[in-house]
Every structure is written in structure tokens, then in C-alpha cells.
Amino acid sequence: MAECVQVSTTLPDEATARQFGRRLVEERLAACAQIVGPIWSTYWWGGQVQDAGEWFCHLKTTADASAELSGRMRELHPYEVPEIIVLVIKEGNPTYLKWIGDTVRPSPKVPVP
């Protein structure tokens, strides 16, 4: 069974989060996207403390596909410096974890010279 991870980010609004998650699932980089919000974020940016409403997008994928997923997230993300955090799923329902592995398309293998 493939090792699975959860990749999380925040987005500025619900519509953007839903579109973002759907696209990554359609591209088979993630088995599912869960959208949660709104949340309230306080952070240091531009030399001062900022506050903003945001939405979480949690994506389930394989460890092998996580680098490709993270790269695609950076391409699609509206933020200049997006939060992209990858957490290993240490344990879970074996059937669910197998489904993630079966659903995410395999990353292209780079031939070894």
C-alpha cells in the first residue's frame, strides 16, 4: 500500500478554495479535497500584523505524488507565498488509504541514466 499524506493550504474565499480543490482532484494529483471555513488568520506580512478570513483546503494524496501536487499548488495558488504543508498519515483505515493510492495517478518516473 502506498504511503499517504495530507497536503494543506489556505485560500482567500470559498469559491476559490472549491475551484482549487476540484481542479487538483480532476488532475488526479489528489484523491479528494476537503474545504473547511471560514477561518480567521492573523499573521505577519508587509511589515505589520494582518488579519484575514480564509478557507482551508486539505488534500489527500500519496507521498510519491506530493512533490508534484505541491508544485501544481504553487502554480495555481493566488497568494504570493502560499501555505503548503505536507503531513504524513501515520495510521488510518487501510481501505481508505488504499483508495487514495488507487485514485491518485502515478507520478511519471524519470528514467535513470
Helices and strands as residue ranges (DSSP letters): E 4-11, H 14-26, E 32-45, E 48-62, H 63-76, E 85-88, H 94-103
